[in-house]
């Protein structure tokens, strides 16, 4: 699936990934390849990118925002993000 992480200032990440773990307002959830369409609010917390099935990851501390999943593309819109 394609993942894009955007802030008002710039694009933080763009590329093909296996999945992403996100801090939803009701708790942590994960979006994987071919996920059903979804729109959700996000709270401040840790976003974890699952680059492939061999557990290669990268993580960001994000501020609140939203995520949209549609047609195997996940777009994360956040107020701010910092790689950890």
Secondary structure, DSSP 8 states (H G I E B T S, - for coil): -EEEEE-SS-EEEEEE-SEEEEEETTEEEEEETT---EEEEE-SEEEEEE-STT--EEEEEE-SEEEEEETTEEEEEES-EEE-
